[in-house]
Amino acid sequence: MTADHYDSFADCYDAENASSLLNEFYERPAMINVAGDVRGRRILDAGCGSGPLSASLRARGAIMTGFDGSPAMIDLARRRLGNDISLSVSDLAEPLPFADDAFDDVVASLVLHYLEEWAGPLAELRRVLKPDGRLILSVNHPTVRLITHPTEDYFSTREYSEAFEFDGEDAVLTMWHRPLHAMMNAFIDAGFRIAAVAEPAPSPETPPGLLTPSIRTGDRTAFLCFIFFVLTTH
């Protein structure tokens, strides 16, 4: 699946992203929390989609640049972010149009699991980072497939497709499962050091009606969905 596949349902995806448990109250707050103090930092939003993460980081003082493979998503991002953030249509699977050592941080929010090959994209993201830079990323948690599809081989890297509903519109997304060791080895092979790993709880701001009964009653604090990494260049 190419990123411009999102063009066919960009508006519905953006509407869902703005209010859903998994995006608005789980993944995005976790990315912001993991990023920490970003004031004055030059950050590249790799696979920025319609721009909500860029908007949040900009509000916290970051100097943002973004790209996405979907022209429709970049149009939505321009509407959200205005003209003071550089946005472009670019493919993470291809060389990126940025200079070496251009950014303090790169954020890649739910992007890499759409790619079969990680070596080239990780090398490009490392190239555009400063020597003391960080790559902050989230991907589908690999153990979720183990739970939901127990007959599949957890240890193989393989393609799969899932049906979703975004703001009332049906869509099918094709992604790649990787076991945890394959993810970590890919990061190390690309020259990164794994500085932190997070399996966070939902935001305290989550409306109770969106939470599962076990979390709402306090029997559990979190759920498996995405996993977050902070990688450093040295």
Sine and cosine of phi, psi and omega as CSV:
sin_phi,cos_phi,sin_psi,cos_psi,sin_omega,cos_omega
0.00,0.00,0.76,-0.65,0.07,-1.00
-1.00,-0.06,0.37,-0.93,-0.08,-1.00
-0.90,0.45,-0.47,0.88,-0.01,-1.00
-0.95,0.32,-0.10,0.99,0.16,-0.99
-0.83,0.55,-0.50,0.87,0.01,-1.00
-0.92,0.39,-0.31,0.95,0.00,-1.00
-0.83,0.56,-0.54,0.84,-0.10,-0.99
-0.96,0.28,-0.30,0.95,0.01,-1.00
-0.62,-0.78,0.50,0.86,-0.09,-1.00
-0.87,0.50,-0.71,0.70,-0.05,-1.00
-0.90,0.44,-0.68,0.74,-0.01,-1.00
-0.93,0.38,-0.63,0.78,0.04,-1.00
-0.90,0.44,-0.67,0.74,0.00,-1.00
-0.89,0.46,-0.67,0.74,0.01,-1.00
-0.90,0.44,-0.66,0.75,0.03,-1.00
-0.91,0.42,-0.68,0.73,-0.04,-1.00
-0.87,0.49,-0.49,0.87,-0.10,-1.00
-0.97,0.25,-0.27,0.96,-0.12,-0.99
-0.64,-0.77,-0.04,1.00,-0.11,-0.99
-0.98,0.20,0.40,-0.92,0.06,-1.00
-0.85,0.53,-0.75,0.67,-0.16,-0.99
-0.94,0.33,-0.46,0.89,-0.02,-1.00
-0.99,-0.16,-0.89,0.46,-0.13,-0.99
-0.94,0.35,-0.55,0.84,-0.12,-0.99
-0.90,-0.43,0.10,0.99,0.00,-1.00
-0.72,-0.69,-0.94,0.35,-0.12,-0.99
-0.93,0.37,-0.75,0.66,-0.08,-1.00
-0.92,0.39,-0.73,0.69,0.08,-1.00
-0.86,0.51,-0.58,0.82,0.01,-1.00
-0.92,0.39,-0.67,0.74,0.04,-1.00
-0.87,0.49,-0.68,0.73,0.00,-1.00
-0.90,0.43,-0.67,0.75,0.00,-1.00
-0.91,0.41,-0.68,0.73,0.00,-1.00
-0.91,0.41,-0.58,0.81,-0.01,-1.00
-0.92,0.40,-0.52,0.85,0.03,-1.00
0.94,0.33,-0.57,-0.82,-0.04,-1.00
-0.97,0.26,0.92,-0.39,-0.06,-1.00
-0.93,-0.38,0.21,0.98,-0.04,-1.00
-0.85,0.53,0.82,-0.58,0.04,-1.00
0.98,0.21,0.00,1.00,-0.03,-1.00
-1.00,0.05,0.66,-0.75,0.07,-1.00
-1.00,0.06,0.89,-0.46,-0.14,-0.99
-0.83,-0.56,0.73,-0.68,0.11,-0.99
-0.99,-0.16,0.83,-0.55,0.07,-1.00
-1.00,-0.07,0.99,-0.16,-0.08,-1.00
-1.00,0.07,0.90,-0.43,-0.13,-0.99
0.97,0.24,0.80,0.60,-0.20,-0.98
-0.96,0.29,-0.22,0.98,-0.04,-1.00
0.86,0.52,-0.70,-0.71,-0.03,-1.00
-1.00,0.05,0.09,1.00,0.20,-0.98
1.00,-0.08,0.19,0.98,-0.05,-1.00
-0.91,0.41,-0.60,0.80,0.02,-1.00
-0.93,0.36,-0.67,0.75,0.08,-1.00
-0.85,0.52,-0.66,0.75,0.01,-1.00
-0.89,0.46,-0.67,0.74,-0.02,-1.00
-0.93,0.37,-0.67,0.74,0.00,-1.00
-0.94,0.34,-0.60,0.80,0.08,-1.00
-0.88,0.48,-0.65,0.76,0.02,-1.00
-0.90,0.44,-0.36,0.93,0.03,-1.00
-0.99,-0.12,0.17,0.98,0.15,-0.99
0.98,-0.20,0.07,1.00,0.01,-1.00
-0.98,0.21,0.43,-0.90,0.09,-1.00
-0.98,-0.21,0.96,-0.29,-0.24,-0.97
-0.99,-0.17,0.55,-0.84,0.23,-0.97
-0.72,-0.70,0.57,-0.82,-0.02,-1.00
-0.60,-0.80,0.42,-0.91,0.14,-0.99
-0.54,-0.84,0.40,-0.92,0.07,-1.00
-0.47,-0.88,0.42,-0.91,0.03,-1.00
-0.99,0.17,-0.18,0.98,-0.05,-1.00
-0.98,-0.19,0.91,-0.42,0.06,-1.00
-0.85,0.53,-0.60,0.80,0.00,-1.00
-0.91,0.42,-0.63,0.78,0.04,-1.00
-0.91,0.41,-0.64,0.77,0.03,-1.00
-0.91,0.42,-0.60,0.80,0.08,-1.00
-0.87,0.49,-0.69,0.72,0.04,-1.00
-0.91,0.42,-0.63,0.78,0.02,-1.00
-0.90,0.44,-0.64,0.76,0.02,-1.00
-0.90,0.44,-0.61,0.79,0.05,-1.00
-0.91,0.42,-0.62,0.78,-0.04,-1.00
-0.97,0.25,-0.64,0.77,-0.21,-0.98
-0.98,-0.19,-0.28,0.96,-0.04,-1.00
0.98,0.19,-0.33,-0.94,-0.12,-0.99
-0.98,-0.17,0.04,1.00,-0.08,-1.00
-1.00,-0.06,0.09,1.00,0.10,-0.99
-0.87,-0.50,0.78,-0.63,0.04,-1.00
-0.96,0.29,0.85,-0.52,-0.01,-1.00
-0.80,-0.60,0.61,-0.80,-0.01,-1.00
-0.52,-0.85,0.37,-0.93,0.14,-0.99
-1.00,-0.01,0.92,-0.40,-0.01,-1.00
-0.57,-0.82,0.41,-0.91,-0.04,-1.00
-0.95,-0.30,0.85,-0.53,-0.02,-1.00
-0.89,0.45,-0.35,0.94,0.03,-1.00
-0.99,0.15,-0.03,1.00,0.01,-1.00
-0.88,-0.48,0.26,-0.97,0.09,-1.00
-0.83,0.56,0.65,-0.76,-0.08,-1.00
-1.00,-0.01,0.53,-0.85,-0.06,-1.00
-1.00,0.08,0.74,0.67,-0.02,-1.00
-0.75,-0.67,0.49,-0.87,-0.03,-1.00
-0.96,0.29,0.34,-0.94,0.13,-0.99
-0.86,0.50,0.57,-0.82,0.13,-0.99
0.84,0.54,0.58,0.82,-0.12,-0.99
-1.00,0.06,-0.36,0.93,-0.18,-0.98
-0.77,-0.64,0.54,-0.84,0.12,-0.99
-0.97,0.26,-0.62,0.79,-0.03,-1.00
-0.65,-0.76,0.45,-0.89,0.27,-0.96
-0.85,-0.52,0.72,-0.69,0.15,-0.99
-0.94,-0.35,0.73,-0.69,0.01,-1.00
-0.76,-0.65,1.00,-0.07,-0.15,-0.99
-1.00,-0.05,0.95,-0.32,0.06,-1.00
0.80,0.60,0.78,0.62,-0.06,-1.00
-0.89,-0.45,-0.77,0.64,-0.20,-0.98
-0.89,0.46,-0.46,0.89,-0.04,-1.00
-0.95,0.31,-0.04,1.00,0.13,-0.99
-1.00,0.03,-0.08,1.00,-0.12,-0.99
-0.94,-0.35,0.72,-0.69,0.10,-0.99
-0.96,0.28,-0.68,0.73,-0.08,-1.00
-0.97,-0.23,0.83,-0.56,-0.01,-1.00
-0.97,-0.25,-0.35,0.93,-0.14,-0.99
-0.87,0.49,-0.76,0.65,-0.02,-1.00
-0.90,0.45,-0.78,0.63,0.03,-1.00
-0.86,0.51,-0.67,0.75,0.02,-1.00
-0.91,0.42,-0.61,0.79,0.04,-1.00
-0.90,0.44,-0.64,0.77,0.03,-1.00
-0.92,0.40,-0.68,0.74,0.01,-1.00
-0.91,0.42,-0.59,0.80,0.06,-1.00
-0.93,0.37,-0.60,0.80,-0.01,-1.00
-0.87,0.49,-0.65,0.76,-0.09,-1.00
-0.99,0.12,-0.11,0.99,0.02,-1.00
-1.00,0.05,0.55,-0.83,0.13,-0.99
-0.92,0.40,0.30,-0.95,-0.04,-1.00
-0.83,0.55,-0.45,0.90,0.04,-1.00
-0.95,-0.31,0.46,0.89,-0.10,-0.99
-0.99,0.16,0.16,-0.99,0.00,-1.00
-0.79,-0.61,0.64,-0.77,0.23,-0.97
-0.95,-0.30,0.89,-0.46,-0.04,-1.00
-0.93,-0.38,0.87,-0.50,-0.14,-0.99
-0.61,-0.79,0.39,-0.92,0.12,-0.99
-0.76,-0.65,0.57,-0.82,0.06,-1.00
-0.59,-0.81,0.23,-0.97,0.11,-0.99
-0.83,0.55,0.71,-0.70,0.03,-1.00
-0.92,0.38,0.82,-0.57,-0.12,-0.99
-0.91,0.42,-0.40,0.92,-0.04,-1.00
-0.97,0.22,-0.23,0.97,0.01,-1.00
-0.88,0.47,-0.69,0.72,0.02,-1.00
-0.90,0.43,-0.54,0.84,0.04,-1.00
-0.89,0.46,-0.59,0.81,-0.02,-1.00
-0.98,0.19,-0.71,0.70,-0.10,-0.99
-0.99,0.12,-0.40,0.92,0.00,-1.00
-0.72,-0.70,0.94,0.33,-0.15,-0.99
-0.90,0.43,-0.28,0.96,0.00,-1.00
-1.00,0.08,-0.18,0.98,0.02,-1.00
-0.97,0.23,0.38,-0.93,0.02,-1.00
-0.99,0.12,0.97,-0.26,0.00,-1.00
-0.85,0.53,-0.55,0.84,-0.18,-0.98
-0.99,0.10,-0.05,1.00,0.02,-1.00
-0.99,-0.12,0.52,-0.86,0.15,-0.99
-1.00,-0.02,0.88,-0.48,-0.13,-0.99
-0.51,-0.86,0.37,-0.93,0.01,-1.00
-1.00,0.03,0.57,-0.82,0.11,-0.99
-0.48,-0.88,0.34,-0.94,0.01,-1.00
-0.82,-0.58,0.55,-0.84,0.04,-1.00
-0.69,-0.73,0.57,-0.82,0.06,-1.00
-1.00,0.00,0.68,-0.73,0.02,-1.00
-0.75,-0.66,0.30,-0.95,0.16,-0.99
-0.84,-0.54,0.87,-0.49,0.00,-1.00
-0.93,-0.38,0.95,-0.32,0.02,-1.00
0.78,0.63,0.68,0.74,0.06,-1.00
1.00,0.01,-0.07,1.00,0.00,-1.00
-0.94,-0.33,0.73,-0.68,0.00,-1.00
-0.98,0.21,0.60,-0.80,0.05,-1.00
-0.48,-0.88,0.45,-0.89,0.06,-1.00
-0.88,-0.48,0.81,-0.59,0.03,-1.00
-0.93,-0.38,0.68,-0.73,0.04,-1.00
-0.94,-0.33,0.80,-0.60,-0.10,-1.00
-0.71,-0.70,0.04,-1.00,0.01,-1.00
-0.84,-0.54,0.80,-0.59,0.13,-0.99
-1.00,0.10,0.71,-0.70,0.15,-0.99
-0.75,-0.66,0.70,-0.72,0.12,-0.99
-0.92,0.38,0.35,-0.94,-0.09,-1.00
-0.84,0.54,-0.66,0.75,-0.04,-1.00
-0.90,0.43,-0.56,0.83,0.01,-1.00
-0.93,0.37,-0.63,0.78,0.08,-1.00
-0.87,0.49,-0.78,0.62,-0.08,-1.00
-0.91,0.42,-0.63,0.78,0.03,-1.00
-0.92,0.39,-0.58,0.81,0.05,-1.00
-0.89,0.46,-0.66,0.75,0.04,-1.00
-0.89,0.46,-0.72,0.69,-0.03,-1.00
-0.91,0.42,-0.69,0.73,0.00,-1.00
-0.89,0.46,-0.48,0.88,0.01,-1.00
-0.99,0.14,-0.03,1.00,0.05,-1.00
1.00,-0.08,0.22,0.98,0.03,-1.00
-1.00,-0.05,0.41,-0.91,0.18,-0.98
-0.95,-0.33,0.72,-0.69,0.01,-1.00
-0.99,0.15,0.95,-0.31,-0.07,-1.00
-1.00,-0.01,-0.48,0.88,-0.03,-1.00
-0.33,-0.94,0.49,-0.87,0.11,-0.99
-0.74,-0.67,0.67,-0.74,-0.04,-1.00
-0.72,-0.69,0.63,-0.78,0.15,-0.99
-0.80,-0.60,0.98,0.19,-0.28,-0.96
-0.98,0.18,0.25,-0.97,0.18,-0.98
-1.00,0.06,0.31,-0.95,0.09,-1.00
-0.88,0.48,0.34,-0.94,0.04,-1.00
-0.87,0.50,0.59,-0.81,0.11,-0.99
-0.87,0.49,-0.31,0.95,0.00,-1.00
-0.99,0.14,-0.01,1.00,-0.05,-1.00
-0.89,0.46,0.80,-0.60,0.11,-0.99
-0.86,0.51,0.73,-0.68,-0.07,-1.00
-0.81,0.58,-0.53,0.85,-0.03,-1.00
-0.90,0.43,-0.32,0.95,0.01,-1.00
-1.00,0.05,-0.26,0.96,-0.09,-1.00
-1.00,0.09,0.46,-0.89,0.10,-1.00
-0.93,0.37,0.44,-0.90,-0.02,-1.00
-0.82,0.57,-0.62,0.79,-0.06,-1.00
-0.92,0.38,-0.58,0.81,0.05,-1.00
-0.97,0.24,-0.61,0.79,-0.01,-1.00
-0.89,0.46,-0.58,0.82,-0.02,-1.00
-1.00,0.03,-0.08,1.00,0.03,-1.00
1.00,0.02,0.09,1.00,0.02,-1.00
-0.94,0.33,-0.45,0.89,0.05,-1.00
-0.69,-0.72,0.38,-0.92,-0.03,-1.00
-0.96,-0.27,-0.33,0.94,-0.11,-0.99
-0.43,-0.90,-0.01,-1.00,0.05,-1.00
-0.57,-0.82,0.36,-0.93,0.03,-1.00
-1.00,0.09,0.79,-0.62,0.07,-1.00
-0.46,-0.89,-0.92,0.40,0.03,-1.00
-0.88,-0.48,0.35,-0.94,0.10,-0.99
-0.81,-0.58,0.58,-0.82,-0.16,-0.99
-0.86,-0.51,0.66,-0.75,0.00,-1.00
-0.78,-0.63,0.60,-0.80,0.25,-0.97
-0.91,-0.41,0.88,-0.47,0.00,-1.00
-0.92,-0.40,0.63,-0.78,0.03,-1.00
-0.88,-0.48,0.37,-0.93,-0.09,-1.00
-1.00,0.07,-0.12,0.99,0.11,-0.99
-0.34,-0.94,0.00,0.00,0.00,0.00
